[in-house]
């Protein structure tokens, strides 16, 4: 059963093609999740080098048992999410 929710995420590392994020609401933020760097660059407008420590909101599966099932998507900068709400 999926438990998709909007939550805060933080970029820990941004590589050429893959970035690592942490999701504090999933697994107590102890496990990182791989995401496509190009997706983060497109949403933030930042260069890959400037992504580290950026906080975003995303929809994720908080009931996922493993990092490959978290499926983060629908990225937004927090200020955009507040304006839309």
Beta strands, then each sheet from edge to edge (+ up, - down):
strand 1: 4-14
strand 2: 18-22
strand 3: 32-36
strand 4: 55-61
strand 5: 73-77
sheet 1: 3+ 2- 1+ 4- 5+
end
